[in-house]
């Protein structure tokens, strides 16, 4: 490869990495407390979701639905 082609490939790779870095969003933890069932109400989404226990990673319409599903910490 010629020097010009190598420089173009390198420039393209740097541009792609820069765009990927600028377009990604960092993961931000929220300050919601965890209750005895391992979850809490999410006011933005209007549901109840679990972080810990038997239902970790699941979302429910309400805390009552999570309890019915057998969620435990």
Biopython code that builds the backbone (N, CA, C, O; Angstrom):
import numpy as np
from Bio.PDB.StructureBuilder import StructureBuilder

atoms = [
    (1, "UNK", "N", (0.837, -1.189, 0.000)),
    (1, "UNK", "CA", (0.000, 0.000, 0.000)),
    (1, "UNK", "C", (0.876, 1.244, 0.000)),
    (1, "UNK", "O", (1.974, 1.272, 0.555)),
    (2, "UNK", "N", (0.356, 2.235, -0.626)),
    (2, "UNK", "CA", (1.092, 3.492, -0.623)),
    (2, "UNK", "C", (0.869, 4.216, 0.688)),
    (2, "UNK", "O", (-0.062, 3.908, 1.433)),
    (3, "UNK", "N", (1.720, 5.166, 0.958)),
    (3, "UNK", "CA", (1.595, 5.938, 2.199)),
    (3, "UNK", "C", (0.266, 6.681, 2.262)),
    (3, "UNK", "O", (-0.335, 6.787, 3.331)),
    (4, "UNK", "N", (-0.189, 7.187, 1.146)),
    (4, "UNK", "CA", (-1.452, 7.920, 1.109)),
    (4, "UNK", "C", (-2.616, 7.009, 1.474)),
    (4, "UNK", "O", (-3.505, 7.406, 2.227)),
    (5, "UNK", "N", (-2.613, 5.808, 0.950)),
    (5, "UNK", "CA", (-3.692, 4.850, 1.264)),
    (5, "UNK", "C", (-3.676, 4.452, 2.728)),
    (5, "UNK", "O", (-4.728, 4.334, 3.356)),
    (6, "UNK", "N", (-2.486, 4.245, 3.270)),
    (6, "UNK", "CA", (-2.359, 3.902, 4.685)),
    (6, "UNK", "C", (-2.882, 5.055, 5.538)),
    (6, "UNK", "O", (-3.601, 4.830, 6.511)),
    (7, "UNK", "N", (-2.533, 6.267, 5.185)),
    (7, "UNK", "CA", (-2.992, 7.443, 5.927)),
    (7, "UNK", "C", (-4.516, 7.576, 5.851)),
    (7, "UNK", "O", (-5.151, 7.928, 6.845)),
    (8, "UNK", "N", (-5.102, 7.302, 4.699)),
    (8, "UNK", "CA", (-6.553, 7.375, 4.546)),
    (8, "UNK", "C", (-7.244, 6.313, 5.393)),
    (8, "UNK", "O", (-8.253, 6.599, 6.037)),
    (9, "UNK", "N", (-6.715, 5.093, 5.401)),
    (9, "UNK", "CA", (-7.292, 4.028, 6.221)),
    (9, "UNK", "C", (-7.204, 4.364, 7.704)),
    (9, "UNK", "O", (-8.156, 4.146, 8.452)),
    (10, "UNK", "N", (-6.078, 4.886, 8.121)),
    (10, "UNK", "CA", (-5.897, 5.269, 9.515)),
    (10, "UNK", "C", (-6.835, 6.407, 9.899)),
    (10, "UNK", "O", (-7.426, 6.389, 10.978)),
    (11, "UNK", "N", (-6.972, 7.390, 9.026)),
    (11, "UNK", "CA", (-7.889, 8.508, 9.287)),
    (11, "UNK", "C", (-9.324, 8.021, 9.402)),
    (11, "UNK", "O", (-10.072, 8.472, 10.270)),
    (12, "UNK", "N", (-9.704, 7.107, 8.531)),
    (12, "UNK", "CA", (-11.056, 6.556, 8.576)),
    (12, "UNK", "C", (-11.294, 5.798, 9.878)),
    (12, "UNK", "O", (-12.352, 5.933, 10.493)),
    (13, "UNK", "N", (-10.307, 4.995, 10.302)),
    (13, "UNK", "CA", (-10.443, 4.234, 11.547)),
    (13, "UNK", "C", (-10.568, 5.176, 12.745)),
    (13, "UNK", "O", (-11.381, 4.934, 13.638)),
    (14, "UNK", "N", (-9.781, 6.234, 12.771)),
    (14, "UNK", "CA", (-9.859, 7.210, 13.868)),
    (14, "UNK", "C", (-11.216, 7.895, 13.857)),
    (14, "UNK", "O", (-11.804, 8.104, 14.918)),
    (15, "UNK", "N", (-11.721, 8.246, 12.696)),
    (15, "UNK", "CA", (-13.029, 8.897, 12.581)),
    (15, "UNK", "C", (-14.140, 7.982, 13.086)),
    (15, "UNK", "O", (-15.029, 8.438, 13.805)),
    (16, "UNK", "N", (-14.106, 6.709, 12.728)),
    (16, "UNK", "CA", (-15.114, 5.749, 13.180)),
    (16, "UNK", "C", (-15.063, 5.604, 14.695)),
    (16, "UNK", "O", (-16.107, 5.626, 15.347)),
    (17, "UNK", "N", (-13.880, 5.459, 15.264)),
    (17, "UNK", "CA", (-13.757, 5.354, 16.714)),
    (17, "UNK", "C", (-14.250, 6.613, 17.415)),
    (17, "UNK", "O", (-14.900, 6.527, 18.457)),
    (18, "UNK", "N", (-13.951, 7.766, 16.861)),
    (18, "UNK", "CA", (-14.408, 9.022, 17.441)),
    (18, "UNK", "C", (-15.932, 9.114, 17.417)),
    (18, "UNK", "O", (-16.546, 9.518, 18.405)),
    (19, "UNK", "N", (-16.537, 8.747, 16.305)),
    (19, "UNK", "CA", (-18.003, 8.780, 16.206)),
    (19, "UNK", "C", (-18.653, 7.791, 17.168)),
    (19, "UNK", "O", (-19.669, 8.113, 17.784)),
    (20, "UNK", "N", (-18.092, 6.609, 17.305)),
    (20, "UNK", "CA", (-18.645, 5.630, 18.241)),
    (20, "UNK", "C", (-18.526, 6.119, 19.677)),
    (20, "UNK", "O", (-19.439, 5.922, 20.479)),
    (21, "UNK", "N", (-17.430, 6.743, 19.998)),
    (21, "UNK", "CA", (-17.226, 7.256, 21.352)),
    (21, "UNK", "C", (-18.200, 8.386, 21.659)),
    (21, "UNK", "O", (-18.767, 8.434, 22.751)),
    (22, "UNK", "N", (-18.397, 9.281, 20.723)),
    (22, "UNK", "CA", (-19.280, 10.428, 20.956)),
    (22, "UNK", "C", (-20.762, 10.057, 20.926)),
    (22, "UNK", "O", (-21.586, 10.742, 21.532)),
    (23, "UNK", "N", (-21.097, 8.985, 20.229)),
    (23, "UNK", "CA", (-22.507, 8.626, 20.110)),
    (23, "UNK", "C", (-22.987, 7.686, 21.210)),
    (23, "UNK", "O", (-24.192, 7.479, 21.358)),
    (24, "UNK", "N", (-22.072, 7.116, 21.981)),
    (24, "UNK", "CA", (-22.490, 6.204, 23.040)),
    (24, "UNK", "C", (-22.890, 6.993, 24.278)),
    (24, "UNK", "O", (-22.356, 8.070, 24.546)),
    (25, "UNK", "N", (-23.840, 6.439, 25.030)),
    (25, "UNK", "CA", (-24.300, 7.071, 26.259)),
    (25, "UNK", "C", (-23.832, 6.249, 27.446)),
    (25, "UNK", "O", (-23.930, 5.022, 27.428)),
    (26, "UNK", "N", (-23.324, 6.911, 28.475)),
    (26, "UNK", "CA", (-22.890, 6.151, 29.647)),
    (26, "UNK", "C", (-24.079, 5.621, 30.439)),
    (26, "UNK", "O", (-25.145, 6.236, 30.458)),
    (27, "UNK", "N", (-23.893, 4.494, 31.081)),
    (27, "UNK", "CA", (-24.930, 3.945, 31.947)),
    (27, "UNK", "C", (-24.906, 4.705, 33.261)),
    (27, "UNK", "O", (-23.854, 4.874, 33.878)),
    (28, "UNK", "N", (-26.065, 5.154, 33.675)),
    (28, "UNK", "CA", (-26.157, 5.941, 34.898)),
    (28, "UNK", "C", (-27.098, 5.239, 35.866)),
    (28, "UNK", "O", (-28.230, 4.906, 35.518)),
    (29, "UNK", "N", (-26.627, 5.026, 37.054)),
    (29, "UNK", "CA", (-27.465, 4.400, 38.075)),
    (29, "UNK", "C", (-28.479, 5.413, 38.589)),
    (29, "UNK", "O", (-28.220, 6.617, 38.600)),
    (30, "UNK", "N", (-29.626, 4.917, 39.010)),
    (30, "UNK", "CA", (-30.629, 5.809, 39.577)),
    (30, "UNK", "C", (-30.645, 5.653, 41.085)),
    (30, "UNK", "O", (-30.149, 4.663, 41.623)),
    (31, "UNK", "N", (-31.213, 6.625, 41.754)),
    (31, "UNK", "CA", (-31.168, 6.659, 43.208)),
    (31, "UNK", "C", (-32.337, 5.999, 43.905)),
    (31, "UNK", "O", (-32.537, 6.227, 45.098)),
    (32, "UNK", "N", (-33.116, 5.189, 43.208)),
    (32, "UNK", "CA", (-34.268, 4.544, 43.835)),
    (32, "UNK", "C", (-33.849, 3.491, 44.840)),
    (32, "UNK", "O", (-32.972, 2.675, 44.554)),
    (33, "UNK", "N", (-34.455, 3.498, 46.001)),
    (33, "UNK", "CA", (-34.142, 2.498, 47.016)),
    (33, "UNK", "C", (-34.748, 1.147, 46.683)),
    (33, "UNK", "O", (-35.690, 1.062, 45.895)),
    (34, "UNK", "N", (-34.224, 0.114, 47.267)),
    (34, "UNK", "CA", (-34.695, -1.253, 47.056)),
    (34, "UNK", "C", (-35.519, -1.676, 48.269)),
    (34, "UNK", "O", (-35.091, -1.491, 49.408)),
    (35, "UNK", "N", (-36.704, -2.247, 48.024)),
    (35, "UNK", "CA", (-37.564, -2.681, 49.127)),
    (35, "UNK", "C", (-37.305, -4.141, 49.489)),
    (35, "UNK", "O", (-36.356, -4.746, 48.990)),
    (36, "UNK", "N", (-38.122, -4.695, 50.333)),
    (36, "UNK", "CA", (-37.948, -6.061, 50.827)),
    (36, "UNK", "C", (-38.095, -7.116, 49.721)),
    (36, "UNK", "O", (-37.695, -8.264, 49.914)),
    (37, "UNK", "N", (-38.653, -6.748, 48.587)),
    (37, "UNK", "CA", (-38.829, -7.689, 47.473)),
    (37, "UNK", "C", (-37.735, -7.537, 46.416)),
    (37, "UNK", "O", (-37.764, -8.212, 45.388)),
    (38, "UNK", "N", (-36.769, -6.646, 46.672)),
    (38, "UNK", "CA", (-35.649, -6.462, 45.757)),
    (38, "UNK", "C", (-35.900, -5.484, 44.634)),
    (38, "UNK", "O", (-35.123, -5.437, 43.680)),
    (39, "UNK", "N", (-36.965, -4.696, 44.714)),
    (39, "UNK", "CA", (-37.278, -3.760, 43.638)),
    (39, "UNK", "C", (-37.835, -2.452, 44.150)),
    (39, "UNK", "O", (-37.794, -2.162, 45.346)),
    (40, "UNK", "N", (-38.363, -1.660, 43.215)),
    (40, "UNK", "CA", (-38.972, -0.385, 43.568)),
    (40, "UNK", "C", (-39.829, 0.128, 42.419)),
    (40, "UNK", "O", (-39.752, -0.378, 41.300)),
    (41, "UNK", "N", (-40.644, 1.134, 42.705)),
    (41, "UNK", "CA", (-41.462, 1.764, 41.679)),
    (41, "UNK", "C", (-40.592, 2.662, 40.813)),
    (41, "UNK", "O", (-39.728, 3.378, 41.318)),
    (42, "UNK", "N", (-40.825, 2.620, 39.514)),
    (42, "UNK", "CA", (-40.139, 3.494, 38.566)),
    (42, "UNK", "C", (-41.154, 4.541, 38.123)),
    (42, "UNK", "O", (-42.051, 4.252, 37.331)),
    (43, "UNK", "N", (-41.008, 5.747, 38.635)),
    (43, "UNK", "CA", (-41.978, 6.803, 38.341)),
    (43, "UNK", "C", (-41.944, 7.255, 36.896)),
    (43, "UNK", "O", (-42.968, 7.687, 36.367)),
    (44, "UNK", "N", (-40.793, 7.168, 36.241)),
    (44, "UNK", "CA", (-40.703, 7.578, 34.837)),
    (44, "UNK", "C", (-41.438, 6.609, 33.919)),
    (44, "UNK", "O", (-42.132, 7.028, 32.992)),
    (45, "UNK", "N", (-41.285, 5.324, 34.178)),
    (45, "UNK", "CA", (-41.925, 4.315, 33.332)),
    (45, "UNK", "C", (-43.294, 3.896, 33.852)),
    (45, "UNK", "O", (-44.071, 3.265, 33.136)),
    (46, "UNK", "N", (-43.583, 4.248, 35.093)),
    (46, "UNK", "CA", (-44.880, 3.906, 35.665)),
    (46, "UNK", "C", (-45.048, 2.442, 35.996)),
    (46, "UNK", "O", (-46.159, 1.916, 35.937)),
    (47, "UNK", "N", (-43.949, 1.769, 36.347)),
    (47, "UNK", "CA", (-44.057, 0.366, 36.698)),
    (47, "UNK", "C", (-43.211, 0.070, 37.937)),
    (47, "UNK", "O", (-42.624, 0.973, 38.534)),
    (48, "UNK", "N", (-43.160, -1.183, 38.302)),
    (48, "UNK", "CA", (-42.350, -1.674, 39.414)),
    (48, "UNK", "C", (-41.328, -2.619, 38.809)),
    (48, "UNK", "O", (-41.695, -3.517, 38.051)),
    (49, "UNK", "N", (-40.056, -2.438, 39.128)),
    (49, "UNK", "CA", (-39.068, -3.374, 38.595)),
    (49, "UNK", "C", (-38.090, -3.818, 39.668)),
    (49, "UNK", "O", (-37.824, -3.109, 40.639)),
    (50, "UNK", "N", (-37.558, -5.033, 39.456)),
    (50, "UNK", "CA", (-36.685, -5.677, 40.433)),
    (50, "UNK", "C", (-35.230, -5.600, 40.005)),
    (50, "UNK", "O", (-34.904, -5.704, 38.822)),
    (51, "UNK", "N", (-34.367, -5.415, 40.989)),
    (51, "UNK", "CA", (-32.924, -5.404, 40.764)),
    (51, "UNK", "C", (-32.257, -6.606, 41.418)),
    (51, "UNK", "O", (-31.200, -7.050, 40.970)),
    (52, "UNK", "N", (-32.863, -7.132, 42.467)),
    (52, "UNK", "CA", (-32.253, -8.219, 43.226)),
    (52, "UNK", "C", (-33.276, -9.315, 43.473)),
    (52, "UNK", "O", (-34.481, -9.101, 43.341)),
    (53, "UNK", "N", (-32.785, -10.479, 43.830)),
    (53, "UNK", "CA", (-33.670, -11.566, 44.221)),
    (53, "UNK", "C", (-34.174, -12.408, 43.071)),
    (53, "UNK", "O", (-33.581, -12.435, 41.992)),
    (54, "UNK", "N", (-35.272, -13.092, 43.315)),
    (54, "UNK", "CA", (-35.794, -14.068, 42.355)),
    (54, "UNK", "C", (-36.357, -13.440, 41.094)),
    (54, "UNK", "O", (-36.502, -14.127, 40.082)),
    (55, "UNK", "N", (-36.676, -12.163, 41.125)),
    (55, "UNK", "CA", (-37.251, -11.496, 39.948)),
    (55, "UNK", "C", (-36.328, -10.424, 39.361)),
    (55, "UNK", "O", (-36.788, -9.543, 38.634)),
    (56, "UNK", "N", (-35.041, -10.493, 39.669)),
    (56, "UNK", "CA", (-34.086, -9.491, 39.179)),
    (56, "UNK", "C", (-34.167, -9.355, 37.665)),
    (56, "UNK", "O", (-34.156, -10.342, 36.929)),
    (57, "UNK", "N", (-34.247, -8.105, 37.220)),
    (57, "UNK", "CA", (-34.298, -7.830, 35.787)),
    (57, "UNK", "C", (-35.691, -7.819, 35.193)),
    (57, "UNK", "O", (-35.849, -7.522, 34.008)),
    (58, "UNK", "N", (-36.708, -8.135, 35.985)),
    (58, "UNK", "CA", (-38.084, -8.162, 35.474)),
    (58, "UNK", "C", (-38.832, -6.904, 35.878)),
    (58, "UNK", "O", (-38.518, -6.285, 36.894)),
    (59, "UNK", "N", (-39.818, -6.532, 35.084)),
    (59, "UNK", "CA", (-40.668, -5.382, 35.379)),
    (59, "UNK", "C", (-42.115, -5.850, 35.469)),
    (59, "UNK", "O", (-42.526, -6.781, 34.777)),
    (60, "UNK", "N", (-42.874, -5.191, 36.329)),
    (60, "UNK", "CA", (-44.282, -5.529, 36.561)),
    (60, "UNK", "C", (-45.116, -4.249, 36.529)),
    (60, "UNK", "O", (-44.600, -3.147, 36.717)),
    (61, "UNK", "N", (-46.404, -4.417, 36.290)),
    (61, "UNK", "CA", (-47.300, -3.261, 36.297)),
    (61, "UNK", "C", (-47.406, -2.640, 37.679)),
    (61, "UNK", "O", (-47.624, -1.435, 37.806)),
    (62, "UNK", "N", (-47.252, -3.464, 38.724)),
    (62, "UNK", "CA", (-47.353, -2.952, 40.092)),
    (62, "UNK", "C", (-46.550, -3.839, 41.037)),
    (62, "UNK", "O", (-46.127, -4.937, 40.673)),
    (63, "UNK", "N", (-46.350, -3.347, 42.247)),
    (63, "UNK", "CA", (-45.670, -4.139, 43.273)),
    (63, "UNK", "C", (-46.512, -5.363, 43.622)),
    (63, "UNK", "O", (-45.974, -6.438, 43.885)),
    (64, "UNK", "N", (-47.822, -5.197, 43.623)),
    (64, "UNK", "CA", (-48.719, -6.322, 43.912)),
    (64, "UNK", "C", (-48.516, -7.453, 42.903)),
    (64, "UNK", "O", (-48.531, -8.629, 43.268)),
    (65, "UNK", "N", (-48.326, -7.091, 41.633)),
    (65, "UNK", "CA", (-48.071, -8.119, 40.610)),
    (65, "UNK", "C", (-46.748, -8.834, 40.860)),
    (65, "UNK", "O", (-46.638, -10.038, 40.628)),
    (66, "UNK", "N", (-45.748, -8.101, 41.328)),
    (66, "UNK", "CA", (-44.450, -8.708, 41.642)),
    (66, "UNK", "C", (-44.591, -9.682, 42.818)),
    (66, "UNK", "O", (-43.995, -10.760, 42.811)),
    (67, "UNK", "N", (-45.367, -9.304, 43.809)),
    (67, "UNK", "CA", (-45.591, -10.181, 44.965)),
    (67, "UNK", "C", (-46.338, -11.446, 44.531)),
    (67, "UNK", "O", (-46.013, -12.551, 44.966)),
    (68, "UNK", "N", (-47.347, -11.267, 43.665)),
    (68, "UNK", "CA", (-48.094, -12.431, 43.145)),
    (68, "UNK", "C", (-47.200, -13.379, 42.365)),
    (68, "UNK", "O", (-47.421, -14.590, 42.355)),
    (69, "UNK", "N", (-46.185, -12.819, 41.710)),
    (69, "UNK", "CA", (-45.252, -13.634, 40.914)),
    (69, "UNK", "C", (-44.236, -14.353, 41.793)),
    (69, "UNK", "O", (-43.446, -15.159, 41.301)),
    (70, "UNK", "N", (-44.254, -14.066, 43.083)),
    (70, "UNK", "CA", (-43.372, -14.751, 44.026)),
    (70, "UNK", "C", (-42.008, -14.121, 44.176)),
    (70, "UNK", "O", (-41.057, -14.796, 44.569)),
    (71, "UNK", "N", (-41.890, -12.844, 43.872)),
    (71, "UNK", "CA", (-40.597, -12.163, 43.997)),
    (71, "UNK", "C", (-40.148, -12.111, 45.453)),
    (71, "UNK", "O", (-40.916, -11.744, 46.342)),
    (72, "UNK", "N", (-38.915, -12.480, 45.673)),
    (72, "UNK", "CA", (-38.314, -12.442, 47.015)),
    (72, "UNK", "C", (-36.896, -11.922, 46.879)),
    (72, "UNK", "O", (-36.251, -12.108, 45.847)),
    (73, "UNK", "N", (-36.426, -11.283, 47.903)),
    (73, "UNK", "CA", (-35.073, -10.743, 47.891)),
    (73, "UNK", "C", (-34.048, -11.808, 48.102)),
    (73, "UNK", "O", (-32.852, -11.519, 48.119)),
]
sb = StructureBuilder()
sb.init_structure("model")
sb.init_model(0)
sb.init_chain("A")
sb.init_seg("    ")
for serial, (resi, resn, name, xyz) in enumerate(atoms, 1):
    if name == "N":
        sb.init_residue(resn, " ", resi, " ")
    sb.init_atom(name, np.array(xyz, "f"), 0.0, 1.0, " ", f" {name:<3s}", serial, name[0])
structure = sb.get_structure()
